[in-house]
Amino acid sequence: MAEVTCVGIAFLDHVFEGDFELTGGGLAFAQDFNQYGGGTAATASVTVVRLGRISTFWGRLGDDETGLQVLDGLNRHRVQTDHVRLVTGAQSPVSSILINADGERHETVFAG
């Protein structure tokens, strides 16, 4: 069986959806909120497993609550995580994504 190794970044995405404008400043109220694992390499790893193959994710996360949550998510999706490095005292990557009713989005990322 083919094995795929994905090297890169893993995020915890905070996704807010609502009927709001994404221009200018101000306060926006979301109608929905979800958290998802994200990052190109981590998402590709999960996709490979969902396609019935073996996938290994290589990357770094902080040893903070966010990093442990991302690592747990990858493990729950049966991604091999033996090569994930938890960096002591580091903050893990997170993003905040606003999506309005027209499908427009605004994303702010902290790469850790």
GROMACS elastic network, one bead per residue, 0.5 to 0.9 nm:
[ bonds ]
;  ai    aj funct       b0    kb
    1    53     6  0.67944   500
    1    54     6  0.75099   500
    2    53     6  0.62207   500
    2    54     6  0.66539   500
    2    55     6  0.87337   500
    3    48     6  0.87272   500
    3    53     6  0.63566   500
    3    55     6  0.56530   500
    3    56     6  0.76585   500
    4    45     6  0.76568   500
    4    48     6  0.73369   500
    4    53     6  0.77427   500
    4    54     6  0.63556   500
    4    56     6  0.63098   500
    4    57     6  0.86427   500
    5    41     6  0.89697   500
    5    45     6  0.74954   500
    5    54     6  0.86220   500
    5    55     6  0.57393   500
    5    57     6  0.59318   500
    5    58     6  0.71952   500
    6    40     6  0.88981   500
    6    41     6  0.52651   500
    6    42     6  0.70913   500
    6    44     6  0.69850   500
    6    45     6  0.60163   500
    6    55     6  0.73324   500
    6    56     6  0.61532   500
    6    58     6  0.61407   500
    6    59     6  0.84913   500
    7    41     6  0.58359   500
    7    42     6  0.80909   500
    7    56     6  0.84298   500
    7    57     6  0.59865   500
    7    59     6  0.59316   500
    8    39     6  0.78957   500
    8    40     6  0.72648   500
    8    41     6  0.50898   500
    8    42     6  0.73384   500
    8    57     6  0.78311   500
    8    58     6  0.65127   500
    8    59     6  0.53266   500
    8    60     6  0.80116   500
    9    38     6  0.83905   500
    9    39     6  0.53995   500
    9    40     6  0.66319   500
    9    41     6  0.58109   500
    9    42     6  0.65146   500
    9    58     6  0.83301   500
    9    59     6  0.58922   500
    9    60     6  0.71013   500
    9    61     6  0.83078   500
    9    93     6  0.79176   500
    9   111     6  0.83489   500
   10    37     6  0.71012   500
   10    38     6  0.56857   500
   10    40     6  0.71503   500
   10    41     6  0.67020   500
   10    42     6  0.51249   500
   10    43     6  0.77557   500
   10    59     6  0.73156   500
   10    60     6  0.79116   500
   10    61     6  0.75516   500
   10    67     6  0.87861   500
   10    70     6  0.72647   500
   10    71     6  0.88019   500
   10    92     6  0.84371   500
   10    93     6  0.68137   500
   10    94     6  0.85195   500
   11    36     6  0.83592   500
   11    37     6  0.58714   500
   11    39     6  0.50323   500
   11    40     6  0.87640   500
   11    42     6  0.79765   500
   11    61     6  0.87790   500
   11    66     6  0.87139   500
   11    67     6  0.84167   500
   11    70     6  0.71085   500
   11    92     6  0.73209   500
   11    94     6  0.50290   500
   11    95     6  0.68164   500
   11   109     6  0.88500   500
   11   110     6  0.88331   500
   11   111     6  0.78904   500
   12    35     6  0.68131   500
   12    36     6  0.59535   500
   12    38     6  0.57368   500
   12    39     6  0.79847   500
   12    66     6  0.69632   500
   12    67     6  0.81640   500
   12    69     6  0.80977   500
   12    70     6  0.63257   500
   12    92     6  0.81810   500
   12    93     6  0.65510   500
   12    95     6  0.63795   500
   12    96     6  0.87891   500
   13    34     6  0.81658   500
   13    35     6  0.55203   500
   13    36     6  0.51432   500
   13    37     6  0.59468   500
   13    38     6  0.58158   500
   13    39     6  0.84366   500
   13    93     6  0.87731   500
   13    94     6  0.57961   500
   13    96     6  0.60403   500
   13    97     6  0.70818   500
   13   109     6  0.87896   500
   14    33     6  0.72736   500
   14    34     6  0.61006   500
   14    36     6  0.67811   500
   14    37     6  0.89893   500
   14    94     6  0.75587   500
   14    95     6  0.59770   500
   14    97     6  0.60618   500
   14    98     6  0.85453   500
   15    32     6  0.81132   500
   15    33     6  0.56043   500
   15    34     6  0.52972   500
   15    35     6  0.60958   500
   15    36     6  0.76907   500
   15    95     6  0.82507   500
   15    96     6  0.60631   500
   15    98     6  0.60424   500
   15    99     6  0.74773   500
   16    29     6  0.87971   500
   16    30     6  0.57455   500
   16    31     6  0.75711   500
   16    32     6  0.58396   500
   16    34     6  0.68419   500
   16    35     6  0.89696   500
   16    96     6  0.76558   500
   16    97     6  0.60536   500
   16    99     6  0.62268   500
   16   100     6  0.84524   500
   17    20     6  0.85235   500
   17    29     6  0.87622   500
   17    30     6  0.53536   500
   17    31     6  0.59066   500
   17    32     6  0.50844   500
   17    33     6  0.63532   500
   17    34     6  0.87340   500
   17    97     6  0.83366   500
   17    98     6  0.58827   500
   17   100     6  0.57655   500
   17   101     6  0.75443   500
   18    28     6  0.82575   500
   18    29     6  0.69086   500
   18    32     6  0.65731   500
   18    98     6  0.78492   500
   18    99     6  0.65719   500
   18   100     6  0.50565   500
   18   101     6  0.60735   500
   19    28     6  0.86233   500
   19    29     6  0.81019   500
   19    30     6  0.72599   500
   19    31     6  0.76020   500
   19    99     6  0.84029   500
   19   100     6  0.52252   500
   19   101     6  0.50851   500
   19   102     6  0.82060   500
   20    28     6  0.62275   500
   20    29     6  0.74316   500
   20    30     6  0.77919   500
   20    98     6  0.89899   500
   20    99     6  0.83742   500
   20   100     6  0.56292   500
   20   101     6  0.73329   500
   21    24     6  0.80425   500
   21    28     6  0.79918   500
   21   100     6  0.69697   500
   22    25     6  0.82954   500
   22    28     6  0.89096   500
   22    98     6  0.79396   500
   22    99     6  0.83467   500
   22   100     6  0.74166   500
   22   104     6  0.76535   500
   22   105     6  0.73875   500
   22   106     6  0.68689   500
   25    28     6  0.89866   500
   30    33     6  0.70740   500
   30    98     6  0.84135   500
   30   100     6  0.87988   500
   36    70     6  0.87234   500
   36    73     6  0.88165   500
   37    42     6  0.76227   500
   37    43     6  0.72844   500
   37    69     6  0.87733   500
   37    70     6  0.61553   500
   37    73     6  0.69368   500
   37    74     6  0.79781   500
   38    41     6  0.83548   500
   38    42     6  0.63474   500
   38    43     6  0.57043   500
   38    70     6  0.86203   500
   38    94     6  0.86414   500
   38    95     6  0.86431   500
   39    42     6  0.54479   500
   39    43     6  0.58871   500
   39    44     6  0.84169   500
   39    93     6  0.88224   500
   40    43     6  0.52995   500
   40    44     6  0.60966   500
   40    45     6  0.86623   500
   41    44     6  0.50628   500
   41    45     6  0.61861   500
   41    46     6  0.88243   500
   41    57     6  0.71689   500
   41    58     6  0.84160   500
   41    59     6  0.85746   500
   42    45     6  0.50509   500
   42    46     6  0.64639   500
   42    47     6  0.87219   500
   42    57     6  0.63667   500
   42    58     6  0.86046   500
   42    59     6  0.86273   500
   42    74     6  0.75670   500
   42    79     6  0.88174   500
   43    46     6  0.52384   500
   43    47     6  0.62435   500
   43    48     6  0.87449   500
   44    48     6  0.61949   500
   44    49     6  0.87717   500
   44    55     6  0.87392   500
   44    57     6  0.89146   500
   45    48     6  0.52326   500
   45    49     6  0.65333   500
   45    50     6  0.87938   500
   45    54     6  0.85759   500
   45    55     6  0.54354   500
   45    56     6  0.65456   500
   45    57     6  0.61497   500
   45    74     6  0.83128   500
   45    79     6  0.64447   500
   45    80     6  0.87426   500
   46    49     6  0.52152   500
   46    50     6  0.62330   500
   46    51     6  0.87031   500
   46    55     6  0.74410   500
   46    57     6  0.89821   500
   46    74     6  0.71226   500
   46    77     6  0.62770   500
   46    78     6  0.77842   500
   46    79     6  0.63308   500
   47    51     6  0.62288   500
   47    52     6  0.88461   500
   47    53     6  0.89941   500
   47    55     6  0.87397   500
   48    51     6  0.51026   500
   48    52     6  0.66943   500
   48    53     6  0.56173   500
   48    54     6  0.68214   500
   48    55     6  0.60157   500
   48    79     6  0.87248   500
   49    52     6  0.51238   500
   49    54     6  0.56789   500
   49    55     6  0.59444   500
   49    77     6  0.73787   500
   49    78     6  0.69259   500
   49    79     6  0.67071   500
   50    53     6  0.72893   500
   50    77     6  0.81707   500
   51    54     6  0.89770   500
   54    78     6  0.84167   500
   54    79     6  0.73374   500
   54    80     6  0.77712   500
   55    78     6  0.81794   500
   55    79     6  0.55065   500
   55    80     6  0.60543   500
   55    81     6  0.89385   500
   56    79     6  0.57288   500
   56    81     6  0.60647   500
   56    82     6  0.78837   500
   56    83     6  0.78429   500
   57    74     6  0.84032   500
   57    79     6  0.67706   500
   57    80     6  0.62375   500
   57    81     6  0.56119   500
   57    82     6  0.80782   500
   57    83     6  0.68899   500
   57    84     6  0.68692   500
   58    80     6  0.88535   500
   58    81     6  0.69841   500
   58    82     6  0.79929   500
   58    83     6  0.51113   500
   58    84     6  0.52201   500
   58    85     6  0.78729   500
   59    81     6  0.88061   500
   59    83     6  0.70270   500
   59    84     6  0.50282   500
   59    85     6  0.62767   500
   59    86     6  0.87725   500
   60    67     6  0.87738   500
   60    83     6  0.86876   500
   60    84     6  0.56294   500
   60    86     6  0.59051   500
   60    87     6  0.68629   500
   60    92     6  0.82013   500
   61    64     6  0.81732   500
   61    66     6  0.84703   500
   61    67     6  0.51976   500
   61    68     6  0.80762   500
   61    70     6  0.83337   500
   61    71     6  0.81836   500
   61    84     6  0.72633   500
   61    85     6  0.62728   500
   61    87     6  0.61036   500
   61    90     6  0.74250   500
   61    91     6  0.73916   500
   61    92     6  0.50827   500
   61    93     6  0.72896   500
   61   112     6  0.79323   500
   62    65     6  0.82762   500
   62    66     6  0.76280   500
   62    67     6  0.52167   500
   62    68     6  0.79435   500
   62    85     6  0.81720   500
   62    86     6  0.52361   500
   62    88     6  0.62917   500
   62    89     6  0.64932   500
   62    93     6  0.80832   500
   62   112     6  0.76758   500
   63    66     6  0.79184   500
   63    67     6  0.56906   500
   63    68     6  0.65019   500
   63    85     6  0.88590   500
   63    86     6  0.50899   500
   63    87     6  0.56016   500
   63    88     6  0.53700   500
   63    89     6  0.63008   500
   63    90     6  0.64009   500
   63    91     6  0.73842   500
   63    92     6  0.75867   500
   64    67     6  0.53202   500
   64    68     6  0.63472   500
   64    69     6  0.86670   500
   64    86     6  0.86514   500
   64    87     6  0.88011   500
   64    88     6  0.80879   500
   64    89     6  0.71456   500
   64    90     6  0.70477   500
   64    91     6  0.62820   500
   64    92     6  0.68501   500
   65    68     6  0.51822   500
   65    69     6  0.61206   500
   65    70     6  0.87003   500
   65    91     6  0.89561   500
   65    92     6  0.85004   500
   66    69     6  0.50187   500
   66    70     6  0.62197   500
   66    71     6  0.85768   500
   66    91     6  0.78688   500
   66    92     6  0.60690   500
   66    93     6  0.80270   500
   66    94     6  0.80063   500
   67    70     6  0.51323   500
   67    71     6  0.60861   500
   67    72     6  0.84978   500
   67    86     6  0.75853   500
   67    91     6  0.76768   500
   67    92     6  0.52808   500
   67    93     6  0.78501   500
   68    71     6  0.50136   500
   68    72     6  0.60123   500
   68    73     6  0.85575   500
   68    86     6  0.85545   500
   69    72     6  0.50889   500
   69    73     6  0.62304   500
   69    74     6  0.87737   500
   70    73     6  0.50839   500
   70    74     6  0.63517   500
   70    75     6  0.86996   500
   70    92     6  0.88676   500
   71    74     6  0.51960   500
   71    75     6  0.62505   500
   71    76     6  0.86407   500
   71    81     6  0.75052   500
   71    84     6  0.81421   500
   72    75     6  0.50573   500
   72    76     6  0.60743   500
   72    77     6  0.86443   500
   73    76     6  0.50440   500
   73    77     6  0.63164   500
   73    78     6  0.87366   500
   73    79     6  0.88420   500
   74    77     6  0.51603   500
   74    78     6  0.64699   500
   74    79     6  0.53554   500
   74    80     6  0.77519   500
   74    81     6  0.73287   500
   75    79     6  0.53902   500
   75    80     6  0.68143   500
   75    81     6  0.68686   500
   76    79     6  0.75125   500
   78    81     6  0.87783   500
   80    83     6  0.79989   500
   80    84     6  0.89849   500
   81    84     6  0.53999   500
   81    85     6  0.89676   500
   82    85     6  0.83852   500
   86    90     6  0.82593   500
   87    90     6  0.55629   500
   87    91     6  0.84362   500
   87    92     6  0.89005   500
   88    91     6  0.88746   500
   90   112     6  0.71183   500
   91    94     6  0.88546   500
   91   111     6  0.86828   500
   91   112     6  0.51864   500
   92   110     6  0.82247   500
   92   111     6  0.72316   500
   93   109     6  0.75062   500
   93   110     6  0.54728   500
   94   108     6  0.86312   500
   94   109     6  0.59877   500
   94   110     6  0.53519   500
   94   111     6  0.66294   500
   94   112     6  0.74572   500
   95   107     6  0.68390   500
   95   108     6  0.55629   500
   95   110     6  0.60507   500
   95   111     6  0.81490   500
   96   106     6  0.81804   500
   96   107     6  0.57089   500
   96   108     6  0.52350   500
   96   109     6  0.64195   500
   96   110     6  0.87817   500
   97   105     6  0.67039   500
   97   106     6  0.56932   500
   97   108     6  0.65078   500
   97   109     6  0.84959   500
   98   104     6  0.81370   500
   98   105     6  0.53509   500
   98   106     6  0.51819   500
   98   107     6  0.64381   500
   98   108     6  0.88621   500
   99   102     6  0.79694   500
   99   103     6  0.58508   500
   99   104     6  0.56016   500
   99   106     6  0.66917   500
   99   107     6  0.87605   500
  100   103     6  0.53832   500
  100   104     6  0.55710   500
  100   105     6  0.64997   500
  100   106     6  0.89329   500
  101   104     6  0.74395   500
  102   105     6  0.88253   500
  109   112     6  0.89868   500
